Structure formats: C-alpha cells, structure tokens
Amino acid sequence: AELRYQFALAFAAMGEWENATRQLLAATELNPKHMQAQLRLSQLLAGTSDLNVVSNANQRLEELFIATPKDPDVLISLAVTEWKLSKKEDAERHLRQAFESFPARVDSAVELARVLMARGDLKGAEETLKRTAGQQPPSANAIVALALFCAFHKRLPEAQDLLLSAVNLEPQNGRAIHSLAAVRVQMGNLEEADRLYKR
C-alpha cells in the first residue's frame, strides 16, 4: 500500500490526477487503514463537481474524523465536502474547530472566511483573516489572504499596504507580487504594476 501511495504522490506532483487517483484507490484497497492515502484520495474526490463522488469523499473523511478528530487536514477536507453537500452548519463547525486549534493555518482561515462571507458575516470573516495574519512568525500568505479580502471590498489602499508588507516579508512570493500588481492596476498605477509583472 505504501508503494502505491508514493506512486500516487509522484503522479499528483506531475498533474496526472487520474493515475494518482488510481494508485490511491489501489493503496486504500490494499490497506484501508492507510490514513494518508485515504486523506489524499478523499481530497482528490472532493475536487469534482459530481456530488455522488463528493459524497463518497465525505464518507471516507467522516471515518478519518472518527479516527483522528483533531487532525486539521481531515477537518478542513471534511468541511469542504460538507459545504458542497449543503451541510453548511457542519462545515462551519468543523472549520471553526480547525481554526481555533491551529489559528496560524492559512487554509483553515480562508475556508472559514469564505463560509462566513457566504452567510453575510463580513466582520467575522475579516476578524478570522486578521487573526491568522497577526500570528507569529508572520506569514506572507496569511497577509495576502487578508489583503485580497480588502481588495474584494474595494479597500484598495489598505490592500496595497498589506501586500507591500507581504512582499517585504517574502520578496520571492509570487502570489504576493502578482496580487500587488493586480491591485495597482485597479488603482490606475499601470506603470508600477507592469514592473511587478516583469519581476
């Protein structure tokens, strides 16, 4: 099972998702208790638009959750499937659990913020992203997530300041650089945006 799992990771790294899924299915058939294989398979299945497949992923993740109720990857992945299956209260509960246990994790903060925004709690979404952006040591990706929230709500100067701090923190962070360029385009500063795009 472990060999199949390693093959799956290699295929996934190359973007060969069908082969990766095939290897993960084989790994989980050989050893249903291979937790990492079950998790990665569930994450791949959850990425589809077919709700029957998403339901399959949800069932696998519920079993993983019973076995490892505090694993943030399991909590976040489970919440993603729950949201897709319209189990919105369950999704929010599991994302809150992941966020409260691991507030520095950008993925849990972003997913929770999306859920809060979807139900109109913009203040809660912003506070979630601010809390993660304020963790130590600072994370450029967490700051970018907060900046994109500000940009989405047309608070462009604030978004620009945040993105500048993210770029200063991690000068090679492509997401921060391109997000800053996009904000400067929106602000009409095309010359500076062009310089950033060429970095």
Sequence and secondary structure as in RCSB ss.txt:
>XXXX:A:sequence
AELRYQFALAFAAMGEWENATRQLLAATELNPKHMQAQLRLSQLLAGTSDLNVVSNANQRLEELFIATPKDPDVL
ISLAVTEWKLSKKEDAERHLRQAFESFPARVDSAVELARVLMARGDLKGAEETLKRTAGQQPPSANAIVALALFC
AFHKRLPEAQDLLLSAVNLEPQNGRAIHSLAAVRVQMGNLEEADRLYKR
>XXXX:A:secstr
 HHHHHHHHHHHHTT HHHHHHHHHHHHHH TT HHHHHHHHHHHHTSS HHHHHHHHHHHHHHHHH TT HHHH
HHHHHHHHHTT HHHHHHHHHHHHHH TT HHHHHHHHHHHHHTT HHHHHHHHHHHHTSSS  HHHHHHHHHHH
HHTT HHHHHHHHHHHHHH TT HHHHHHHHHHHHHTT HHHHHHHHT 
